Structures are given as C-alpha cells and as structure tokens.
Amino acid sequence: MAGRNLDRSHRDQRLQYDQIMRTLVFLHILILSCGYLNAQDSIEVRHLDTLRITAQRKLRDMGMQKTTIDSLGLRNDITGSLAQVLSHKSTIFIKSYGRSTLSTASFRGTSPSHTQVTWNGMKINSPLLGMVDFSTIPAFFIDKADLYHGPSSVTVSSGGLGGAIALSTETTGQDGLSVNYIQGIGSFRTFDEFLRLSYSKSKWSSSTRFYIASSRNDYKYVNYRKKNFFYDDQGNITGYEYPVERNKNGSFCDFHLLQDFQFRGTGKGTWNISAWYARTDRGIPLLNVDYKENTSVKNNQTDNTFRSVIGWNRLGERNKIAAKTGYIYTDMLYIYKRDLGNGDWANMVNSQSNVHTFFAQAEGEWYRRRWMFSANLSLNQHVVKSVDNAIISIEGQEALLGYQQARLEISGFLSAKYRPFERLGLSVNLRNDIYGKDLTPPIPSFLAEYLLSRKGEILLKASIAKNFRYPTLNDLYFMPGGNPDLLPEEGLTVDAGISAGHKGKNSEWNLSLAGFYSHINNWILWLPTFKGFWSPVNVKQVKSYGIEVKGSLGVKLNRNWRIDVDGNFAWTRSLNFGDPVSWADQSIGKQLVYIPEFSSAITGRLGWKDWTLTYDWIYYSERYTTSSNQTYSKLGVLGPYFMNDLSLEKKFVFPRFVIHLKGIVKNLFNEEYESVLGRPMPGINYTLSVGIVPVFR
C-alpha cells in the first residue's frame, strides 16, 4: 500500500511539473506577442567579420574529412533527438537501447568513448564513462553540428579514435524580436513543446530556448523471445503463439532551458555567454525476456545537468585571439527497487554520481597570405563522487561502494597550415596531453588537399594521425573492478578521399568518397573475472577499415517546384586481432559486436509552393551480439532492417504570423526490429506538430 501511494505521489508531482512548465511557456508567448520592438544594425562591422572568417576558413578546413549538419537537417522533427539526426544525416551508427533511452555513437567502427563531443568549444564527454548520450540532446537546441572524421578529429580534441563532433548554439542574426513556438503531440501519449525567444540589436543579441517532452512510451510489440503454448485435454502441447506486449516502465519526462547571449564590446571584441540546464527523468524499460510485472519494480534514472560557457574573441586584420571558461555539473541518480510483496520495497541499487568539471581555454590564430598558424591550450578539472548507497555489508550495516577522485587534464595544440599555390594545401598539427600525473606521447597529424580540377571542384584529400585516449575514471577507479594500471589506447588512422560539386542557377550537387584504415592498440575491454565482477583490461588490438560515401542533389524545377535529395553509405569492417583470452577464444578476426558492416540513409524532399513532402530511409545490415559472431542462435545476431519515415508540412502565411502544420509517420511499414538485444523498438507511430511564428514589423 505504501508503494502504491509513493507511485501516485510521484505521478502527481510529474503532472504538476508539466502543468507549471506549460503555463510558463504560454505566459512567455503572451507577454512577448504584445511587444513591438525595433532594432538597428551595424552593417559595416558584420561585413568585415564575415570576410575575415571566410578567408581563414579556406585554410582552417584544409584536407579535413568533415560533415556539417545545418539547421535544416536539425529541425526536421520536434520529437527528434540529436541521435535521430546523426543516424539520418551521417555515416555514424547510433546504438539505441530504445525510444528515449541510452543512444551512443559508433564512428567508423569504434566504441562510443572514441567519439569526442564538444559544445561551444567545451568537451562534454562524461569523465566517468567517456561517452555522450545523444538521446538527451534535443535537435532543436543545436544550431550546427560539425563531424570530424578520423585524423581530422585531432584538431578538435585528443581521444577521437573514431572522430569528433563539434556542437554549437548561437543567437539569431535576425534584427529585432523573433518568436518560434512549436507544439507536438504523438503516439504513446507523447507531448513536446518548444519555444525560442530571440532579440537582436546593433551590439547585442539574445536567444532563449525552452523544451519540454513527456511520454508514457508504452508502445506495443510482438515478443519473439516468449511463447504462449496451447494444450489439449491430456496436457499435450498443440501449438503456440508469440504474445503481444507493451513496453514496460519506459515513460520519460525531459526539460531543457538554454540561454545564449552575445555582446560586441569595444576594441572589436565579442563576448558570448551560453548556459544550458537539462533535467531528464526516465524509466528504464524492462527487457522482453523479463517476466516481472511493471508494478513490482522501480527502475529509474534521473539526470540534472548544468553547462555554461563564457567566451571572448577578438578578430583582427590578420589574427584572432580568444579565451573561454566553463563549468559543468551533473547529478545522476539511478534507482532499482523490487516489491517484496508486503508493501515494502527492497533497495537493490541506489547509485548516485556527482561530477564537477571546470574548463578554461586560450587560443590564438595568425594569418599571413598563404600561411596560418594557430595554437590553443585547454584545461579540464574533474571532481567526481560516485556512490552506491544500497550495498549492505556482511554485518548488516549500510556500506558505501564507489569512489571519489579528482583529475586534471591539460591539452596543448599547435598547427601550421600552408598553401604554396592555389591548388595545394598542407597542414601539420601537434597535440600533447597531460592527465593526472601521466603524459601522453605526442599526437601528430598531417593533412593535405589538392584541387584536381576547377570544373566540378574536384578535390583530393588525404590525412594521417597518431592518437591516444586515456582511460576514464570508471576504468581506473570503479569499485569493484577498476584497474589503475590501464594503459592509454593508442591509434593510427589514415584516410583519403575525393570530392566534387557544382552549383548552377537552378541546380547544385555534391559528392564525396573516402576510404579509411585504423589500427588501435591497447583497446580497453571490460571482462568478467573469477571473483564475480567485471574489470577493464588492455587486451584487444582492433583494425577497422572501410568506405564512406556522401552526396546531395538540389534541383529547382520552376518557381513553385523543388527537389532535394541527400544520402550516405558506409562499409565498415571493425575486427578484433588481439591475443586470445583463452584457448577457446573464437573472437579473433571477427567483427566487433553491434557494428553493422553496411549502413545507408537517404532523405528526399519535394517542395511545391508552401507544401513540403519528406521521405527518410535508413538501412542497417545484421549486427552480432557476441564477439565470436555466432549465428546458430537467434540471440547471437540481430537481423538487418529498413526504416521508413514520411512527413508532410504546410506553411500558412498570415499578416501577423506564420503557421507551420506538420504530420509525420514513423516506421511507415511497421518494421519489427531491435537495435540492442532484448530492446524491441516501436512499430508504426505518428506525430503532429503546429508551429507559430509571429511577424513583428
């Protein structure tokens, strides 16, 4: 009875929380819609800044294998997270544990911790786990995402053995006041609300974003891991069927608030301030092989995260200087309880992690005709406390299990870029890191490009880099199992490619092809021990190689019709060539678990006047769930699947406001699939959204 009262109280608190936030959103719209603001702009200053940035960018990106996802790709679906965008718009494989659950990135066949992620220049990878959960990042909160493949990632951060992702948010360049409000409603009682308030004047601009999402997330699926048998009168089995079940304990409620502020000060300097608060409250869905009732367990994770960055930069005629400082606080609580049947709950897991990260960075660039020199120095100070309060000692007393550690990470970077003549560009980079009391070997990289033909902009690119990723705090200190003797992972990556493109009056196209090879030593892997727990060791040597293809085409048929198509394809082999753990180890030379060999995505968009029809298609080949790649059991391999989404949008223009009405059908053909073993994904589902943009004159 006490447990039911706790559940009812928890649900009431969530309902009150949702009602309060929706009321606040409505009040903001009402207040701002009553205002009428005018602003002036300094055309001369903005024009000069744009010229400088463009000139330097030609040198800055020389030889890089880079994918940029702009606001059009990020704003496709109000219910979509950054994980969904990356799976549609890049060759990155997103490993998802289910709708609105852990979603991690595999870049060129590597592990999630081999993808480094920054937000406005500050690294946001968890110092405990070394990875980022992309399901907790709303796509509408990101204005631009730059993906750096392989060796190109060294220019962003060390440790990106697969690549790096640079996320950025900014204020709008539109003069005066602008408001954008979107309300979404979808299957499984899903509700989404987004509000952006922006104001820009001659020397300052501001952007405030709210996002609230909640869902019961109780979709139905056919459970092929269970059978309901039929019996005759003698008790003999006469047949069976697969039961239809619901996703249990999968509800979630997310809230995000982001403030960006930019101010142009004296002396040609610009200040940028960004602050982002996020709270995610999510149930952990039960496995499809779990026979427990949903009411008999409490399996929940709550995250409170605050990120802030303050930056200053000054653009000169031939130089740029910048400085940033930031802070990240994360409070993550994971609770797992079981009902004992008498109204009492057994506290099985009560794990809480508090992480403080202090960030500082200084950088400079000097540009002189055919040369560009740059340098930066960054510092990250982590203070971590991770404790499981549910562990009981032999004497029956509560025992704390976890660790408390602090680690300072310093990274220095030097770069020289040279264009001896217009067609050829060369770049030499060097990075070095200190983590704790240890120093990584130098991390060099070399990038080059050559313009083969101006007609069609045929460009050849090649790069090579040595890279290192040092162990995470959980790898070193987790109790029990942490291994303080771990060596940093060491990687050598080479890639080469060709790209071409053309922009005409009524059409434009781009196409790129790249091949890569990566060799990683001292791969960190958690393995079971004879003591009954898991521990990380340096056991694997991994070789990955493959091909990436990207392309886009846009055609304007006439003043009313337009067709746009973009897509990508990846062939990835990621093989284990480490020493056998035992004589029976069958994983040598086999594909790493959950890495598809083939993947592809295509997006087609047809526009007519104010109507837009969009079709998204994704394909993943089979993925193995065991390191030996065994296929004799259905549990050893996840079958290939195709994903199809269809959306239709209409824009209505009125004198004082614009309305966007959009309907989306996801999993159009009701595909049954799993991204991770035991985690069935939803079938066909729907989303309807309404966007309102007031027009201020």
C-alpha positions in Angstrom: 0.0 0.0 0.0 2.9 2.3 0.8 4.5 1.6 -2.6 1.2 2.5 -4.4 1.0 5.8 -2.5 4.6 6.6 -3.5 3.8 5.9 -7.1 0.7 8.0 -7.0 2.6 10.9 -5.4 5.3 10.6 -8.0 2.8 10.8 -10.8 1.1 13.8 -9.2 4.4 15.6 -9.0 5.1 14.9 -12.6 1.6 16.2 -13.7 2.1 19.4 -11.6 5.6 19.9 -13.1 4.2 19.6 -16.6 1.3 22.0 -15.9 3.6 24.6 -14.4 6.1 24.5 -17.3 3.3 24.7 -19.9 1.8 27.7 -18.1 5.2 29.4 -18.1 5.6 28.8 -21.8 2.1 30.3 -22.5 2.8 33.4 -20.4 6.1 34.0 -22.2 4.4 33.9 -25.6 1.6 36.2 -24.4 3.9 38.8 -23.0 6.3 38.8 -26.0 3.5 38.8 -28.5 2.2 42.1 -27.0 5.5 43.9 -27.6 6.7 45.8 -30.6 10.5 46.3 -30.8 12.7 47.9 -33.4 16.4 47.5 -33.8 19.3 48.8 -35.9 22.3 47.0 -37.2 25.9 47.9 -37.9 26.3 46.6 -41.5 30.0 47.6 -41.7 31.1 45.6 -38.7 29.3 42.4 -39.7 30.6 42.6 -43.2 34.2 42.8 -42.1 33.8 39.9 -39.7 32.2 37.7 -42.4 35.1 38.4 -44.7 37.7 37.5 -42.2 36.0 34.3 -41.1 35.6 33.2 -44.7 39.2 33.9 -45.6 40.5 31.9 -42.7 38.1 29.0 -43.1 39.7 28.2 -46.5 42.9 27.4 -44.6 41.3 26.0 -41.4 39.5 23.1 -43.1 42.2 22.1 -45.5 42.4 18.3 -46.0 39.7 17.5 -43.5 37.1 14.8 -43.9 34.2 16.8 -42.4 30.4 16.6 -42.4 28.3 19.6 -41.5 24.7 19.3 -40.4 22.9 22.6 -40.7 19.7 23.9 -39.2 17.6 22.4 -41.9 18.7 18.8 -41.0 18.4 19.5 -37.3 14.9 21.0 -37.4 13.1 18.1 -39.2 11.2 16.6 -36.2 10.2 18.3 -33.0 10.3 14.9 -31.2 13.7 14.0 -32.5 16.9 14.0 -30.5 20.4 14.5 -31.9 20.7 10.7 -32.0 18.0 10.6 -34.6 19.6 13.3 -36.7 23.0 11.7 -36.7 21.6 8.4 -37.9 19.8 10.1 -40.8 22.5 12.7 -41.8 25.8 10.9 -41.3 27.6 7.6 -41.5 27.7 7.3 -37.7 26.0 4.3 -36.3 23.7 5.1 -33.4 23.3 2.2 -30.9 20.0 2.8 -29.2 18.6 0.9 -26.2 15.1 2.0 -27.2 13.0 5.1 -27.7 14.4 7.9 -25.4 16.9 5.7 -23.8 20.7 5.5 -24.0 21.9 6.3 -27.5 25.6 6.2 -28.2 27.7 6.8 -31.4 30.0 4.4 -33.2 32.3 6.4 -35.5 34.0 4.3 -38.1 33.5 1.1 -36.2 34.9 2.3 -32.9 33.3 2.4 -29.4 31.2 5.3 -28.0 34.1 6.6 -25.9 36.2 7.0 -29.1 33.9 9.8 -30.3 34.8 13.2 -28.6 32.0 15.7 -28.4 32.2 19.5 -27.7 29.6 22.1 -27.1 30.6 25.7 -27.9 34.2 24.5 -27.6 33.9 22.8 -24.3 34.2 18.9 -24.2 31.1 17.3 -22.7 32.0 13.6 -22.7 31.4 12.1 -19.3 34.6 11.8 -17.3 33.2 8.6 -15.7 32.1 6.8 -18.9 33.9 8.7 -21.6 30.8 8.9 -23.8 27.8 11.1 -24.6 24.1 10.0 -24.5 22.7 11.7 -27.7 19.1 10.9 -26.7 19.4 13.6 -24.0 20.2 16.4 -26.6 17.2 17.9 -28.4 18.0 18.5 -32.0 16.2 21.9 -31.8 18.8 23.0 -29.2 21.6 22.7 -31.7 22.2 25.2 -34.4 25.1 23.5 -36.1 26.9 20.1 -35.9 30.3 19.6 -37.4 31.5 16.0 -37.7 35.3 15.4 -38.0 36.2 12.0 -39.3 39.3 10.1 -38.3 42.5 12.2 -38.3 40.6 15.4 -38.6 39.3 15.0 -35.0 42.8 15.8 -33.6 42.2 19.5 -34.4 39.2 19.4 -32.0 40.4 17.1 -29.2 42.6 14.1 -28.5 41.0 10.7 -27.9 38.7 10.8 -31.0 40.0 7.5 -32.4 36.8 7.3 -34.5 36.1 11.0 -34.8 34.8 14.1 -33.1 31.5 16.0 -33.1 31.5 19.8 -32.5 28.1 21.2 -31.5 27.3 24.9 -31.4 24.5 27.2 -30.4 24.2 30.8 -31.1 21.9 33.8 -31.2 19.9 34.6 -34.3 21.1 37.2 -36.7 17.6 38.5 -37.4 17.1 42.1 -36.3 14.6 42.9 -33.6 12.3 40.4 -31.9 11.5 36.9 -33.2 9.4 34.1 -31.6 9.1 30.5 -32.6 6.7 28.2 -30.8 6.0 24.5 -31.7 3.6 22.2 -30.0 3.8 18.5 -30.9 1.6 15.5 -30.0 2.3 11.9 -30.9 1.7 8.2 -30.3 2.1 6.7 -26.9 0.8 9.9 -25.2 3.8 11.9 -26.3 3.8 15.7 -25.9 6.5 18.1 -27.0 6.7 21.8 -26.6 9.4 24.1 -27.9 9.8 27.9 -27.6 12.5 30.2 -28.8 12.6 33.9 -28.0 15.3 35.9 -29.8 16.1 39.6 -29.9 18.9 41.3 -31.7 20.2 44.9 -31.7 23.2 46.6 -33.1 25.7 45.4 -30.5 24.0 42.6 -28.6 21.7 39.7 -29.2 19.9 37.1 -27.1 18.3 33.7 -27.6 16.2 31.8 -25.0 15.0 28.3 -25.7 12.6 26.0 -23.7 11.9 22.4 -24.5 9.6 20.0 -22.6 8.9 16.4 -23.7 6.9 13.7 -21.9 5.5 10.4 -22.9 4.1 7.2 -21.4 6.2 5.4 -24.1 4.1 2.2 -23.7 4.1 1.0 -27.3 3.0 -2.5 -28.3 5.3 -5.1 -29.9 5.3 -8.8 -30.7 7.6 -10.5 -28.2 9.5 -13.2 -30.2 11.5 -14.1 -27.0 8.5 -15.6 -25.3 5.9 -18.2 -26.3 2.3 -18.9 -25.1 1.7 -22.6 -25.5 -1.7 -24.2 -26.2 -2.6 -27.6 -24.6 -5.2 -30.3 -25.2 -7.2 -32.0 -22.6 -4.3 -34.5 -22.0 -1.8 -31.7 -21.4 0.0 -32.1 -24.7 1.3 -29.1 -26.5 -0.8 -28.4 -29.6 0.7 -25.1 -30.6 2.0 -21.8 -29.5 1.9 -18.0 -30.3 4.1 -15.1 -29.6 2.5 -12.7 -27.2 1.8 -9.0 -27.9 3.2 -7.0 -25.0 3.7 -3.3 -24.1 6.9 -1.5 -23.4 7.0 -1.6 -19.6 8.5 1.1 -17.4 9.5 3.3 -20.4 7.9 6.6 -19.5 10.0 9.8 -19.6 9.9 13.5 -18.9 12.6 15.9 -20.2 13.0 19.6 -19.6 15.7 21.8 -21.2 16.4 25.5 -20.9 19.1 27.2 -22.9 20.2 30.8 -22.9 22.6 32.3 -25.4 23.8 35.9 -25.2 26.2 37.8 -27.5 27.7 41.3 -26.9 30.0 43.3 -29.1 32.3 45.3 -26.8 34.8 47.9 -27.5 38.1 47.1 -29.2 36.5 44.8 -31.7 36.0 42.1 -29.1 32.9 40.0 -28.8 31.5 38.2 -25.7 29.4 35.0 -25.9 27.6 33.5 -22.9 25.8 30.2 -23.0 24.0 28.4 -20.2 22.1 25.1 -20.5 20.1 23.4 -17.8 18.6 19.9 -18.5 16.6 17.5 -16.4 15.7 14.1 -17.6 13.6 11.7 -15.6 13.3 8.3 -17.4 12.2 4.8 -16.6 14.4 2.0 -17.8 12.3 -0.3 -19.9 12.2 -4.0 -18.9 13.8 -6.5 -21.3 11.5 -8.5 -23.4 12.7 -11.6 -21.6 11.7 -10.2 -18.2 8.6 -11.8 -16.7 8.3 -9.3 -13.8 5.2 -7.1 -13.7 5.7 -3.4 -14.2 4.3 -2.6 -10.8 6.7 -4.9 -9.0 9.9 -2.9 -9.9 11.1 0.7 -9.9 13.9 1.1 -12.4 14.5 4.8 -13.0 17.3 7.2 -13.9 17.2 11.0 -13.2 19.8 13.4 -14.5 20.3 17.0 -13.6 22.9 18.7 -15.8 24.1 22.3 -16.0 26.5 23.5 -18.6 27.8 27.0 -19.1 30.5 28.7 -21.3 31.7 32.3 -21.3 33.8 33.2 -24.3 35.6 36.3 -25.6 37.2 36.7 -29.0 38.8 39.5 -31.0 39.2 39.4 -34.8 42.0 41.5 -36.2 43.1 42.1 -39.7 45.4 39.1 -39.7 44.9 37.5 -36.3 42.4 36.2 -33.8 42.7 35.8 -30.1 40.1 34.1 -27.9 39.5 32.8 -24.4 36.8 30.7 -22.8 35.9 29.4 -19.4 33.1 27.0 -18.5 31.6 24.8 -15.9 29.6 21.5 -16.0 27.7 20.0 -13.1 26.0 16.6 -13.4 23.9 14.8 -10.8 22.9 11.4 -11.9 20.7 9.1 -9.8 19.9 5.5 -10.8 17.4 3.6 -8.6 16.4 0.0 -8.9 13.9 -1.4 -6.3 11.8 -4.5 -6.1 8.5 -5.1 -4.4 8.8 -7.7 -1.6 5.0 -8.3 -1.8 4.1 -6.9 1.6 4.1 -3.3 0.7 7.9 -2.9 1.4 10.5 -2.3 -1.3 14.0 -3.8 -1.4 16.6 -1.2 -2.4 18.7 -3.1 -4.8 20.6 -0.2 -6.4 20.8 3.4 -5.4 23.7 4.8 -7.4 24.4 8.5 -7.4 27.2 10.3 -9.3 28.1 13.9 -8.8 30.5 15.4 -11.3 32.0 18.9 -11.4 34.1 20.0 -14.4 35.9 23.3 -14.6 37.0 24.3 -18.1 39.4 27.0 -19.4 40.9 27.6 -22.9 43.0 30.2 -24.6 43.7 30.2 -28.3 45.2 32.3 -31.0 45.5 32.4 -34.8 47.8 34.4 -37.1 47.0 34.6 -40.7 49.5 35.8 -43.3 48.9 35.4 -47.0 49.5 31.7 -47.7 50.2 30.7 -44.0 48.0 30.2 -41.0 49.4 29.4 -37.5 47.2 28.5 -34.6 47.7 27.4 -31.0 45.5 26.7 -28.1 45.8 25.4 -24.5 42.8 23.9 -22.7 42.3 22.7 -19.1 39.6 20.5 -17.6 39.5 19.8 -13.9 37.1 17.0 -12.9 35.9 16.3 -9.4 33.9 13.1 -9.1 32.0 11.3 -6.4 30.2 8.1 -7.4 28.5 6.1 -4.6 26.0 3.2 -4.5 24.2 3.5 -1.2 22.3 0.3 -1.5 25.2 -2.1 -0.7 24.8 -3.9 2.6 27.8 -5.3 4.4 28.1 -8.8 6.0 27.3 -7.3 9.4 24.0 -5.9 8.1 25.2 -2.3 8.1 25.0 0.1 5.2 28.2 0.1 3.2 29.3 2.8 0.7 30.5 1.4 -2.5 32.1 3.8 -5.0 35.0 6.2 -5.3 35.8 9.9 -5.0 38.5 11.3 -7.3 39.8 14.4 -8.9 41.8 14.6 -12.2 43.3 17.5 -14.1 43.5 17.2 -17.9 45.6 19.6 -19.9 45.8 19.6 -23.7 48.1 21.8 -25.9 47.7 22.1 -29.6 49.9 23.7 -32.4 49.1 23.9 -36.0 50.7 25.3 -39.2 48.8 25.5 -42.5 50.4 26.4 -45.8 49.0 26.9 -49.3 52.1 27.1 -51.5 49.8 27.7 -54.5 46.1 27.9 -55.0 45.5 24.2 -55.8 47.6 22.7 -53.0 47.1 22.9 -49.2 49.2 21.4 -46.4 48.6 21.2 -42.7 50.8 19.9 -39.9 49.4 19.6 -36.3 50.7 18.5 -33.0 48.8 17.9 -29.8 50.0 16.7 -26.4 48.0 15.8 -23.3 48.6 15.5 -19.5 46.0 13.6 -17.5 46.6 13.4 -13.8 50.3 12.6 -13.3 50.7 11.0 -16.7 51.8 12.4 -20.1 50.7 11.0 -23.4 53.2 10.7 -26.2 53.0 13.5 -28.9 49.9 13.3 -31.1 50.8 14.4 -34.6 48.6 14.7 -37.6 49.2 15.7 -41.3 46.5 16.7 -43.7 46.7 17.7 -47.4 44.4 18.5 -50.3 44.9 19.2 -54.0 42.4 20.8 -56.3 42.4 18.5 -59.3 40.0 20.5 -61.5 38.2 23.8 -61.0 35.4 22.5 -63.3 33.3 20.4 -60.9 35.5 21.4 -57.9 37.3 18.0 -57.9 39.3 17.9 -54.7 41.6 15.2 -53.4 42.2 14.9 -49.7 44.5 12.7 -47.5 45.3 12.7 -43.8 47.2 10.6 -41.2 47.2 10.9 -37.4 48.5 9.3 -34.3 46.1 9.4 -31.5 45.7 8.4 -27.8 42.7 8.0 -25.5 43.4 7.8 -21.8 41.2 5.6 -19.5 38.1 7.1 -17.9 37.7 7.5 -14.2 35.4 4.4 -14.1 38.0 2.4 -15.9 40.6 3.3 -13.3 38.7 3.6 -10.0 35.3 1.9 -10.2 34.6 -0.3 -7.2 34.8 -3.2 -7.6 36.8 -3.8 -10.7 38.6 -0.6 -11.6 42.1 -1.1 -13.0 44.6 1.7 -12.1 47.3 0.0 -14.3 45.5 0.5 -17.6 47.5 1.9 -20.5 46.0 4.6 -22.8 44.6 3.3 -26.1 46.9 4.1 -29.0 45.6 4.6 -32.5 47.0 5.2 -36.0 44.4 6.4 -38.6 44.8 7.0 -42.3 42.2 8.2 -44.8 42.0 9.5 -48.3 39.2 10.7 -50.5 37.8 12.7 -53.4 35.0 15.2 -53.5 33.3 17.1 -56.3 30.5 19.6 -56.6 28.8 22.2 -58.7 26.3 25.0 -58.1 24.3 26.3 -61.1 21.4 28.6 -61.5 18.7 26.0 -60.9 20.6 23.0 -59.6 23.5 22.1 -57.3 25.1 18.8 -56.3 27.9 17.5 -54.1 29.5 14.0 -54.0 32.4 12.7 -51.8 34.1 9.3 -51.4 36.6 8.4 -48.7 38.4 5.3 -47.6 39.9 4.8 -44.1 42.1 2.5 -42.2 42.6 2.5 -38.4 44.8 0.4 -36.1 44.2 0.6 -32.4 46.4 -1.0 -29.7 45.6 -1.5 -26.0 41.9 -1.4 -26.7 40.2 -1.3 -23.3 37.6 -4.0 -22.7 35.7 -5.0 -19.6 35.8 -8.7 -19.0 34.4 -11.0 -16.2 36.8 -12.1 -13.5 36.8 -15.3 -11.3 35.9 -13.0 -8.4 32.4 -12.5 -9.8 32.7 -8.9 -11.1 33.9 -7.3 -14.3 37.2 -5.4 -14.7 38.8 -3.5 -17.6 42.0 -4.7 -19.2 44.1 -3.9 -22.3 43.5 -7.0 -24.3 42.4 -6.1 -27.8 44.1 -4.9 -30.9 41.4 -3.6 -33.4 41.7 -2.9 -37.0 39.0 -1.1 -38.8 38.7 -0.1 -42.5 36.0 0.9 -44.9 34.5 3.3 -47.3 32.2 6.3 -46.7 30.1 7.9 -49.5 28.1 11.1 -49.2 26.1 13.0 -51.7 23.4 15.6 -52.2 21.4 17.0 -55.1 19.1 20.0 -55.3 17.0 21.0 -58.4 14.7 23.9 -58.8 12.2 22.8 -61.5 10.4 26.2 -61.7 9.3 28.9 -59.3 7.0 26.5 -57.4 8.7 23.1 -57.5 11.9 22.0 -56.0 13.5 18.6 -55.3 16.3 17.9 -52.8 18.0 14.6 -52.1 20.9 13.7 -49.8 22.3 10.4 -48.6 25.2 8.5 -47.3 26.6 4.9 -47.4 29.2 3.2 -45.2 31.0 -0.1 -45.4 32.8 -0.7 -42.1 34.9 -3.7 -41.1 36.0 -3.5 -37.4 37.9 -6.6 -36.5 39.5 -7.9 -33.3 43.1 -9.0 -33.8 44.2 -9.1 -30.1 45.7 -12.0 -28.2 43.2 -14.8 -27.4 41.9 -14.5 -23.8 41.9 -18.4 -23.6 42.4 -21.3 -25.9 38.6 -21.3 -26.6 38.5 -17.6 -27.6 36.8 -17.5 -31.0 36.6 -13.7 -31.3 39.9 -13.3 -33.2 39.4 -11.8 -36.6 35.7 -11.3 -36.0 33.5 -8.2 -36.4 33.0 -6.2 -33.2 29.6 -6.6 -31.5 26.8 -4.3 -32.6 28.8 -2.8 -35.5 26.9 -3.1 -38.8 29.1 -3.9 -41.8 26.8 -1.9 -44.1 24.6 1.1 -43.4 22.9 3.7 -45.5 20.5 6.6 -45.2 18.6 8.7 -47.9 16.4 11.8 -47.4 14.3 13.0 -50.3 12.4 16.3 -50.1 9.8 17.5 -52.6 8.6 21.1 -52.3 5.6 22.8 -54.0 4.8 26.3 -53.1 4.2 26.2 -49.3 3.9 22.4 -49.2 6.9 20.0 -48.4 6.9 16.2 -48.6 9.8 14.5 -47.0 10.8 10.8 -47.1 13.6 9.3 -44.9 15.0 5.9 -45.4 17.6 4.1 -43.3 19.3 0.7 -43.7 21.5 -1.3 -41.3 22.9 -4.8 -42.0 22.9 -7.5 -39.4 24.8 -6.9 -36.1 26.4 -9.6 -33.9 25.7 -9.7 -30.2 28.6 -12.0 -29.4 32.4 -11.4 -30.0 32.5 -14.8 -31.7 29.9 -13.7 -34.3 27.9 -17.0 -33.8 24.7 -17.2 -35.8 23.3 -20.6 -34.8 21.1 -18.9 -32.2 18.6 -16.1 -32.7 20.2 -14.4 -29.7 23.6 -14.2 -31.5 22.6 -11.9 -34.3 20.2 -9.1 -34.9 18.7 -9.1 -38.4 19.0 -6.3 -40.9 16.2 -3.8 -41.0 14.9 -0.9 -43.2 13.4 2.2 -41.6 11.0 4.4 -43.5 9.6 7.8 -42.3 7.2 10.1 -44.2 6.2 13.7 -43.4 4.1 16.4 -44.9 4.3 20.0 -44.0 2.2 23.1 -44.9 3.1 26.7 -44.3 0.2 29.2 -43.8 1.2 32.8 -44.1 -1.0 35.5 -42.4 -0.3 39.2 -42.0 0.8 39.0 -38.4 2.1 35.4 -38.0 3.1 32.2 -39.9 1.8 28.8 -39.0 3.6 25.5 -39.9 1.5 22.4 -39.7 3.4 19.1 -40.0 2.4 15.4 -39.8 5.0 12.6 -39.5 4.5 8.8 -39.9 7.5 6.9 -38.5 8.3 3.3 -39.2 5.9 3.6 -42.2 5.8 -0.2 -42.9 5.6 -1.2 -39.3 9.1 -2.9 -39.3 9.8 -5.1 -36.3 13.4 -4.7 -35.2 15.8 -4.4 -32.3 18.8 -2.1 -32.2 20.1 -3.8 -29.0 19.3 -7.4 -27.9 16.2 -7.6 -25.7 15.1 -4.0 -26.5 12.3 -4.0 -29.1 11.6 -0.8 -30.9 8.2 0.8 -31.6 6.2 0.0 -34.7 4.3 2.5 -36.8 3.7 5.7 -34.9 2.6 9.3 -35.6 3.4 12.8 -34.7 1.5 16.0 -35.4 3.1 19.4 -34.7 2.0 23.0 -35.0 4.5 25.8 -35.2 3.6 29.5 -34.7 6.0 32.3 -35.8 4.7 35.9 -35.0 5.7 38.5 -37.5 6.9 41.8 -36.0 7.1 44.8 -38.3 
